[in-house]
Amino acid sequence: MFRLYNIENFFVLLQVMKNLLLTIMLACCATVLPAQPLTESQHVLRNPVIAGFHPDPSVCRVGDDFYLVNSSFQYFPGVPVYHSKDLVNWTLIGNVLDRESQLPLKGATSWLGIYAPTIRYHEGTYYMITTNVGGGGNFMVTATNPRGPWSEPIWLQQQGIDPSLWFEDGKCYMMSNPDNTIMLCEIDPATGRQLTESKPLWRGTGGRYPEGPHIYKRDGWYYLLISEGGTELAHRLTIARSRNIYGPYEANPHNPLLTNCSMAGQGMQIQGTGHGDFVDAPDGSWWVVFLAYRHFGGQYHHLGRETCLAPVTWTADGWPVVNGGNPVDTLMQVRTLAPQQVASGLTTRHHMVYLQNPIAQNYQPVGRGWRLTAHGSLTDNDQPTFLGRRQESANMVVETEIDASQLDFGTEAGLAVYQIDHGHMEIALTKYQTGTVAVAMKYQVKSLQGEVMGDDSGMPVLQGKVRLRIESDGQQYRFAYCVAGGEWKQVAAHDCQLLSTEVVGGFTGVTVGMYADGDGAATFSSFDYIER
């Protein structure tokens, strides 16, 4: 423990001046909203519109309904589907990939699995096209209802990542980015068979990783929207256009279309803006959904890349402009669609996810809770027993209750904050052969490993039902327990920075959930996630 605190202190000392300056800048940015009252046609737009680990958004409109999908990487089920009437209020209605036959994930890390999906609608059918990196490459599935069921995978020949579709005049076009070049081909949407040779369209404006291509058509122009710069600080959206779908494409003279990596945007809490998708609304307005992340505790983000929204207007000479050419932040005064809430009809359990494909018999529902049987560990990355949900608010508390009398010998069971296989923290109970049940907070942060409290001799015997809690304010995770309705006892507290992408890596965000490690099983009588 002393070693971890020494490293943390050294880490913080190196960052203290940078963090102080950023805090001052963020405080100044809190005044970006004009002081005058809003008109009836204006609303305060709060970003992100879908918080937490919801990267690479793609959206389509069918009538006055909007449907949106996100990347899911190594989590199962994959590709969550959201529904909205106003582009601001979104509700989860299901997951596209909910069967192992659609989504093989064994061995997948947070660098692998499902990358950027695209959702499109054409003549009564919904199409979702994506890449399973490490699990077969590019494929698409179809459905007549976005809630599902969705078909088995239709595998595709053209590779690269971030595939997208465009339908026109009875043809279906596919684009992706093999060899860092946006390539286009015609495919048979029923079979996936490639009908034409892949042809290059555009390599972008010179930023690294040109990806996330989408084609739109307006006033006789084909517009090709892509992201560049890598999904980090330099992330950006750029666009080009052509009168012919195969090009040549002319770059927007005012690129980048969107980035916060600029003098104007560098002080915003939101950074890494990019990878977007346009959509037009029934009232004729245009919008872009895109990913971004929020900094906490300095220049660190742990909640993952989130889904944000901004208005799009068009210049007299036919180029799109995002948010009036201004950077995007958490609060913006813009003219939004009329707010409308929609009901999802889903329960808390529909928000739950597993790491990789779950071993079904290891997850048995029991009342409001589960009986979880251990398999491997969170660090082993081999179908570990973990059932959780995305952390969608920096301020939250998650609790569970475990019956110590129903905890098997040799089993460690509790709550975990998970970012990646070498970046997670947990508070758990362990039953030893002596019969002692001890509580401990453990951590695995890259090369740092440790345990706070807990062994088979140094703790009193815990009996009956024991509650475990992880609480966060966006700066720290605090780990506590209580027995039989007694007082909460804090075990440890650690900086959220330690589970940030900047420290442990990965393409995902934090999830919080129940887990079981070692041998045997444990009964969790409840799981409660509360945002504050």
LOZA-436803 format. One line per 10 residues: number of its first residue (from 1); their letters; for each residue x, y, z of C-alpha. Coordinates in nm, 3 decimals. Layout:
// residues N
NUM) a) X Y Z | ... .
//
This chain:
// residues 532
1) mfrlynienf) 0.000 0.000 0.000 | 0.287 0.235 0.085 | 0.431 0.174 -0.258 | 0.106 0.270 -0.433 | 0.070 0.591 -0.236 | 0.431 0.687 -0.312 | 0.371 0.642 -0.683 | 0.042 0.827 -0.669 | 0.202 1.119 -0.487 | 0.486 1.136 -0.733 .
11) fvllqvmknl) 0.236 1.112 -1.020 | 0.024 1.393 -0.879 | 0.324 1.617 -0.811 | 0.427 1.591 -1.174 | 0.078 1.694 -1.283 | -0.017 1.948 -1.019 | 0.068 2.261 -1.216 | -0.100 2.133 -1.532 | -0.409 2.029 -1.337 | -0.427 2.365 -1.160 .
21) lltimlacca) -0.409 2.555 -1.487 | -0.673 2.329 -1.643 | -0.903 2.375 -1.342 | -0.879 2.751 -1.378 | -0.953 2.726 -1.750 | -1.253 2.500 -1.689 | -1.386 2.741 -1.429 | -1.363 3.019 -1.685 | -1.540 2.802 -1.940 | -1.837 2.767 -1.705 .
31) tvlpaqplte) -1.940 3.115 -1.816 | -1.977 3.032 -2.184 | -2.357 3.041 -2.173 | -2.498 3.388 -2.239 | -2.672 3.549 -1.944 | -2.989 3.647 -2.134 | -3.295 3.423 -2.091 | -3.363 3.154 -2.348 | -3.630 3.211 -2.610 | -3.904 2.954 -2.675 .
41) sqhvlrnpvi) -3.710 2.820 -2.972 | -3.388 2.773 -2.776 | -3.284 2.520 -2.517 | -2.974 2.440 -2.317 | -2.813 2.140 -2.486 | -2.620 1.930 -2.237 | -2.348 1.705 -2.370 | -2.297 1.419 -2.367 | -2.648 1.314 -2.469 | -2.557 0.949 -2.396 .
51) agfhpdpsvc) -2.303 0.948 -2.115 | -2.040 0.693 -2.026 | -1.884 0.433 -2.253 | -2.086 0.493 -2.574 | -1.831 0.558 -2.851 | -1.855 0.577 -3.231 | -2.223 0.676 -3.258 | -2.416 0.619 -3.580 | -2.772 0.738 -3.630 | -3.057 0.702 -3.877 .
61) rvgddfylvn) -3.405 0.853 -3.894 | -3.721 0.667 -3.986 | -4.016 0.907 -3.995 | -3.990 1.105 -3.673 | -3.796 0.833 -3.489 | -3.419 0.832 -3.448 | -3.217 0.518 -3.384 | -2.855 0.518 -3.269 | -2.592 0.248 -3.216 | -2.250 0.243 -3.046 .
71) ssfqyfpgvp) -1.934 0.036 -3.037 | -1.912 -0.227 -2.764 | -1.564 -0.384 -2.804 | -1.524 -0.692 -2.579 | -1.858 -0.658 -2.399 | -2.157 -0.886 -2.453 | -2.425 -0.828 -2.570 | -2.288 -0.599 -2.838 | -2.394 -0.279 -3.014 | -2.655 -0.114 -2.790 .
81) vyhskdlvnw) -2.951 0.041 -2.975 | -3.103 0.370 -2.856 | -3.428 0.542 -2.959 | -3.514 0.911 -2.951 | -3.772 1.156 -3.080 | -3.562 1.469 -3.028 | -3.194 1.360 -3.055 | -3.137 1.471 -2.696 | -3.332 1.222 -2.483 | -3.230 0.865 -2.564 .
91) tlignvldre) -3.353 0.534 -2.423 | -3.201 0.191 -2.462 | -3.429 -0.046 -2.656 | -3.199 -0.345 -2.696 | -2.871 -0.476 -2.831 | -2.809 -0.577 -3.190 | -2.573 -0.866 -3.119 | -2.725 -1.078 -2.842 | -2.618 -1.428 -2.946 | -2.273 -1.586 -2.941 .
101) sqlplkgats) -2.326 -1.697 -3.302 | -2.340 -1.327 -3.396 | -2.063 -1.216 -3.164 | -1.770 -1.448 -3.083 | -1.558 -1.267 -2.824 | -1.344 -1.531 -2.655 | -1.005 -1.381 -2.576 | -1.111 -1.028 -2.674 | -0.958 -0.737 -2.482 | -1.072 -0.375 -2.478 .
111) wlgiyaptir) -0.853 -0.326 -2.787 | -1.057 -0.587 -2.977 | -1.416 -0.685 -3.046 | -1.683 -0.463 -3.201 | -1.555 -0.141 -3.355 | -1.759 0.145 -3.498 | -2.099 0.026 -3.628 | -2.323 0.205 -3.878 | -2.702 0.181 -3.872 | -2.908 0.249 -4.186 .
121) yhegtyymit) -3.267 0.192 -4.297 | -3.373 0.106 -4.652 | -3.709 -0.012 -4.786 | -3.839 -0.166 -4.464 | -3.510 -0.316 -4.345 | -3.261 -0.196 -4.085 | -2.894 -0.267 -4.154 | -2.613 -0.265 -3.900 | -2.262 -0.302 -4.040 | -1.950 -0.322 -3.825 .
131) tnvggggnfm) -1.613 -0.490 -3.763 | -1.533 -0.765 -3.514 | -1.161 -0.701 -3.476 | -0.997 -1.031 -3.389 | -1.323 -1.215 -3.453 | -1.377 -1.234 -3.828 | -1.362 -0.880 -3.969 | -1.641 -0.689 -4.142 | -2.001 -0.811 -4.140 | -2.356 -0.683 -4.132 .
141) vtatnprgpw) -2.686 -0.797 -3.983 | -3.044 -0.700 -4.069 | -3.380 -0.664 -3.895 | -3.729 -0.539 -3.969 | -3.750 -0.387 -3.619 | -3.455 -0.208 -3.454 | -3.545 -0.381 -3.127 | -3.463 -0.709 -3.300 | -3.430 -0.990 -3.355 | -3.134 -0.927 -3.585 .
151) sepiwlqqqg) -3.006 -1.178 -3.839 | -2.697 -1.392 -3.830 | -2.382 -1.220 -3.965 | -2.343 -1.159 -4.338 | -1.967 -1.154 -4.387 | -1.804 -0.902 -4.624 | -1.497 -0.911 -4.843 | -1.369 -0.554 -4.821 | -1.184 -0.512 -4.495 | -1.047 -0.213 -4.303 .
161) idpslwfedg) -1.256 -0.089 -4.011 | -1.563 0.131 -3.957 | -1.766 0.009 -4.257 | -2.070 0.205 -4.371 | -2.350 0.171 -4.628 | -2.514 0.394 -4.886 | -2.827 0.294 -5.083 | -2.918 0.459 -5.415 | -3.096 0.360 -5.738 | -3.128 -0.004 -5.643 .
171) kcymmsnpdn) -2.760 -0.031 -5.548 | -2.594 -0.084 -5.212 | -2.249 0.067 -5.163 | -2.007 -0.022 -4.886 | -1.715 0.190 -4.769 | -1.435 0.127 -4.517 | -1.067 0.214 -4.480 | -0.824 -0.060 -4.583 | -0.466 0.072 -4.608 | -0.566 0.406 -4.451 .
181) timlceidpa) -0.769 0.493 -4.761 | -1.145 0.532 -4.780 | -1.251 0.265 -5.031 | -1.589 0.209 -5.199 | -1.745 -0.096 -5.360 | -2.089 -0.220 -5.452 | -2.225 -0.523 -5.264 | -2.531 -0.745 -5.266 | -2.706 -0.650 -4.937 | -2.874 -0.990 -4.915 .
191) tgrqlteskp) -2.561 -1.203 -4.941 | -2.275 -0.960 -4.881 | -2.112 -1.063 -5.209 | -1.888 -0.788 -5.348 | -2.008 -0.688 -5.696 | -1.744 -0.434 -5.799 | -1.377 -0.373 -5.740 | -1.288 -0.164 -5.436 | -1.198 0.188 -5.550 | -1.019 0.459 -5.351 .
201) lwrgtggryp) -1.215 0.775 -5.271 | -1.010 0.991 -5.032 | -0.722 0.977 -4.788 | -0.838 1.273 -4.585 | -0.653 1.597 -4.518 | -0.331 1.441 -4.391 | -0.433 1.346 -4.038 | -0.348 0.997 -3.924 | -0.605 0.717 -3.925 | -0.862 0.837 -4.181 .
211) egphiykrdg) -1.164 0.629 -4.078 | -1.534 0.633 -3.990 | -1.658 0.713 -4.346 | -2.019 0.803 -4.417 | -2.173 0.922 -4.746 | -2.470 1.158 -4.775 | -2.630 1.327 -5.075 | -2.759 1.684 -5.083 | -2.835 1.912 -5.378 | -2.665 1.675 -5.621 .
221) wyyllisegg) -2.344 1.652 -5.417 | -2.210 1.337 -5.254 | -2.057 1.430 -4.919 | -1.797 1.203 -4.762 | -1.760 1.257 -4.385 | -1.464 1.094 -4.208 | -1.266 1.122 -3.886 | -0.893 1.179 -3.864 | -0.620 1.226 -3.605 | -0.678 0.916 -3.394 .
231) telahrltia) -0.941 0.897 -3.124 | -0.742 1.116 -2.885 | -0.681 1.489 -2.841 | -0.620 1.545 -3.214 | -0.944 1.374 -3.314 | -1.146 1.565 -3.575 | -1.413 1.544 -3.841 | -1.332 1.636 -4.200 | -1.546 1.632 -4.513 | -1.514 1.629 -4.891 .
241) rsrniygpye) -1.764 1.626 -5.178 | -1.805 1.515 -5.537 | -2.071 1.513 -5.809 | -1.988 1.145 -5.866 | -2.001 0.886 -5.589 | -1.666 0.748 -5.706 | -1.504 1.093 -5.702 | -1.281 1.277 -5.734 | -1.359 1.433 -5.396 | -1.287 1.797 -5.318 .
251) anphnplltn) -1.192 1.872 -4.957 | -1.384 2.134 -4.763 | -1.159 2.445 -4.760 | -1.265 2.503 -4.400 | -1.168 2.159 -4.264 | -1.161 2.040 -3.994 | -1.535 2.043 -3.964 | -1.518 1.972 -3.589 | -1.233 1.953 -3.339 | -1.166 2.074 -2.987 .
261) csmagqgmqi) -0.793 2.041 -3.045 | -0.765 2.414 -3.112 | -0.695 2.743 -2.940 | -1.069 2.796 -2.895 | -1.141 2.447 -2.766 | -0.838 2.353 -2.560 | -0.991 2.471 -2.232 | -1.316 2.276 -2.268 | -1.388 1.977 -2.048 | -1.495 1.790 -2.360 .
271) qgtghgdfvd) -1.202 1.677 -2.577 | -1.128 1.418 -2.845 | -1.426 1.524 -3.058 | -1.467 1.323 -3.377 | -1.613 1.013 -3.542 | -1.958 1.144 -3.625 | -2.268 1.081 -3.832 | -2.506 1.336 -3.986 | -2.884 1.314 -3.968 | -3.160 1.545 -4.086 .
281) apdgswwvvf) -3.469 1.602 -3.873 | -3.833 1.627 -3.985 | -3.822 2.006 -3.942 | -3.540 2.034 -4.198 | -3.263 2.092 -3.944 | -2.937 1.897 -3.960 | -2.739 1.747 -3.673 | -2.426 1.549 -3.606 | -2.379 1.286 -3.337 | -2.015 1.225 -3.252 .
291) layrhfggqy) -1.789 1.086 -2.985 | -1.596 1.286 -2.730 | -1.469 1.236 -2.377 | -1.472 1.447 -2.063 | -1.162 1.526 -1.859 | -1.171 1.468 -1.485 | -0.892 1.545 -1.237 | -0.676 1.712 -1.500 | -0.617 1.574 -1.845 | -0.754 1.226 -1.775 .
301) hhlgretcla) -1.071 1.049 -1.879 | -1.201 0.726 -1.730 | -1.569 0.715 -1.832 | -1.477 0.643 -2.192 | -1.579 0.810 -2.515 | -1.936 0.934 -2.498 | -2.207 1.032 -2.748 | -2.247 1.406 -2.806 | -2.467 1.620 -3.030 | -2.426 1.947 -3.219 .
311) pvtwtadgwp) -2.627 2.140 -3.481 | -2.521 2.152 -3.846 | -2.594 2.439 -4.084 | -2.508 2.478 -4.452 | -2.329 2.766 -4.621 | -2.452 2.932 -4.938 | -2.191 2.739 -5.138 | -2.301 2.405 -4.992 | -2.057 2.321 -4.712 | -2.171 2.204 -4.368 .
321) vvnggnpvdt) -2.075 2.396 -4.054 | -2.091 2.230 -3.710 | -2.204 2.443 -3.416 | -2.140 2.766 -3.603 | -1.773 2.676 -3.633 | -1.729 2.687 -3.255 | -1.592 2.414 -3.026 | -1.836 2.193 -2.840 | -1.873 2.168 -2.464 | -2.099 2.031 -2.195 .
331) lmqvrtlapq) -2.345 2.322 -2.208 | -2.451 2.499 -2.526 | -2.738 2.733 -2.607 | -2.877 2.606 -2.936 | -3.213 2.568 -3.104 | -3.302 2.205 -3.040 | -3.597 1.992 -3.142 | -3.899 1.997 -2.912 | -3.807 1.780 -2.611 | -3.983 1.443 -2.605 .
341) qvasglttrh) -3.927 1.157 -2.366 | -3.971 0.800 -2.488 | -4.010 0.489 -2.276 | -3.774 0.199 -2.333 | -3.978 -0.071 -2.164 | -3.651 -0.230 -2.049 | -3.546 -0.315 -1.695 | -3.213 -0.257 -1.522 | -3.105 -0.604 -1.626 | -3.114 -0.503 -1.992 .
351) hmvylqnpia) -2.835 -0.254 -1.919 | -2.612 -0.530 -1.782 | -2.312 -0.655 -1.979 | -2.059 -0.936 -1.955 | -1.689 -0.945 -2.035 | -1.664 -1.159 -2.349 | -1.921 -1.433 -2.411 | -2.065 -1.542 -2.076 | -2.060 -1.902 -1.959 | -2.435 -1.924 -1.911 .
361) qnyqpvgrgw) -2.445 -2.165 -1.617 | -2.224 -1.930 -1.414 | -2.502 -1.668 -1.396 | -2.820 -1.780 -1.224 | -3.085 -1.518 -1.137 | -3.206 -1.532 -0.778 | -3.485 -1.285 -0.698 | -3.341 -0.935 -0.744 | -2.990 -1.079 -0.754 | -2.772 -1.355 -0.893 .
371) rltahgsltd) -2.584 -1.665 -0.795 | -2.245 -1.623 -0.964 | -2.000 -1.909 -1.011 | -1.635 -1.813 -1.046 | -1.438 -1.870 -1.364 | -1.084 -1.737 -1.394 | -1.018 -1.380 -1.285 | -1.061 -1.027 -1.417 | -0.689 -1.018 -1.496 | -0.682 -1.354 -1.678 .
381) ndqptflgrr) -0.920 -1.223 -1.947 | -1.069 -1.566 -2.014 | -1.448 -1.530 -1.986 | -1.426 -1.403 -1.627 | -1.742 -1.408 -1.416 | -1.844 -1.043 -1.428 | -2.188 -0.887 -1.465 | -2.206 -0.509 -1.464 | -2.306 -0.193 -1.645 | -2.147 0.114 -1.793 .
391) qesanmvvet) -2.067 0.392 -1.546 | -2.262 0.679 -1.699 | -2.212 0.948 -1.433 | -1.898 1.069 -1.261 | -2.104 1.094 -0.940 | -2.251 0.756 -0.859 | -2.277 0.482 -0.602 | -2.307 0.111 -0.665 | -2.399 -0.139 -0.391 | -2.455 -0.508 -0.354 .
401) eidasqldfg) -2.530 -0.752 -0.074 | -2.368 -1.091 -0.030 | -2.482 -1.359 0.212 | -2.163 -1.471 0.385 | -2.324 -1.801 0.480 | -2.375 -1.885 0.111 | -2.022 -1.793 0.005 | -1.820 -2.100 -0.094 | -1.475 -2.171 0.044 | -1.199 -2.033 -0.177 .
411) teaglavyqi) -1.431 -1.787 -0.344 | -1.370 -1.414 -0.375 | -1.686 -1.221 -0.461 | -1.775 -0.853 -0.467 | -1.790 -0.534 -0.668 | -1.542 -0.426 -0.935 | -1.459 -0.104 -1.117 | -1.324 -0.233 -1.447 | -1.148 -0.049 -1.729 | -0.923 -0.317 -1.881 .
421) dhghmeialt) -0.773 -0.652 -1.779 | -0.475 -0.476 -1.620 | -0.673 -0.180 -1.491 | -0.940 -0.257 -1.232 | -1.021 -0.223 -0.860 | -1.254 -0.428 -0.645 | -1.391 -0.472 -0.294 | -1.477 -0.828 -0.209 | -1.544 -1.094 0.050 | -1.335 -1.410 0.066 .
431) kyqtgtvava) -1.415 -1.725 0.263 | -1.105 -1.911 0.378 | -1.075 -2.275 0.480 | -1.077 -2.165 0.845 | -1.434 -2.042 0.794 | -1.332 -1.680 0.828 | -1.496 -1.436 0.586 | -1.273 -1.131 0.532 | -1.326 -0.813 0.335 | -1.054 -0.659 0.118 .
441) mkyqvkslqg) -1.005 -0.392 -0.145 | -0.774 -0.505 -0.427 | -0.627 -0.325 -0.724 | -0.452 -0.410 -1.049 | -0.326 -0.103 -1.233 | -0.073 -0.202 -1.498 | 0.233 -0.315 -1.300 | 0.084 -0.209 -0.964 | -0.087 -0.476 -0.758 | -0.200 -0.463 -0.400 .
451) evmgddsgmp) -0.451 -0.546 -0.131 | -0.589 -0.331 0.148 | -0.706 -0.517 0.460 | -0.824 -0.870 0.460 | -0.680 -1.211 0.531 | -0.795 -1.515 0.723 | -0.653 -1.399 1.056 | -0.648 -1.020 1.072 | -1.022 -0.957 1.039 | -1.319 -1.042 1.258 .
461) vlqgkvrlri) -1.545 -1.314 1.128 | -1.816 -1.152 0.912 | -2.151 -1.326 0.937 | -2.488 -1.289 0.772 | -2.550 -1.041 0.496 | -2.269 -0.801 0.415 | -2.319 -0.493 0.199 | -2.042 -0.366 -0.026 | -2.025 -0.018 -0.180 | -1.819 0.170 -0.437 .
471) esdgqqyrfa) -1.883 0.543 -0.446 | -1.739 0.805 -0.679 | -1.739 1.182 -0.715 | -1.543 1.185 -1.041 | -1.214 1.232 -0.859 | -1.192 0.924 -0.636 | -1.340 0.579 -0.595 | -1.419 0.500 -0.230 | -1.465 0.141 -0.114 | -1.671 0.052 0.194 .
481) ycvaggewkq) -1.869 -0.226 0.364 | -2.120 -0.272 0.643 | -2.260 -0.572 0.830 | -2.623 -0.634 0.927 | -2.737 -0.275 0.889 | -2.445 -0.134 1.084 | -2.234 0.168 1.000 | -2.042 0.188 0.675 | -1.668 0.139 0.716 | -1.444 0.279 0.444 .
491) vaahdcqlls) -1.166 0.044 0.341 | -0.977 0.258 0.089 | -1.001 0.540 -0.165 | -0.807 0.574 -0.491 | -0.795 0.831 -0.769 | -1.013 0.776 -1.074 | -0.710 0.883 -1.278 | -0.555 0.542 -1.211 | -0.827 0.383 -1.427 | -0.815 0.645 -1.699 .
501) tevvggftgv) -0.738 0.567 -2.060 | -0.425 0.781 -2.031 | -0.290 0.550 -1.757 | -0.413 0.199 -1.839 | -0.507 0.232 -2.207 | -0.786 0.059 -2.393 | -1.073 0.184 -2.609 | -1.354 0.148 -2.356 | -1.469 0.322 -2.038 | -1.529 0.212 -1.682 .
511) tvgmyadgdg) -1.795 -0.047 -1.607 | -1.905 -0.135 -1.254 | -2.040 -0.470 -1.156 | -2.044 -0.793 -0.959 | -1.776 -1.056 -1.000 | -1.665 -1.390 -0.860 | -1.307 -1.516 -0.862 | -1.132 -1.835 -0.751 | -1.335 -2.150 -0.689 | -1.701 -2.188 -0.604 .
521) aatfssfdyi) -1.992 -1.946 -0.605 | -2.155 -1.658 -0.421 | -2.510 -1.526 -0.389 | -2.564 -1.157 -0.458 | -2.910 -1.065 -0.328 | -2.915 -0.723 -0.496 | -2.731 -0.486 -0.728 | -2.809 -0.115 -0.712 | -2.661 0.157 -0.932 | -2.753 0.516 -0.843 .
531) er) -2.643 0.832 -1.021 | -2.613 1.154 -0.823 .
//
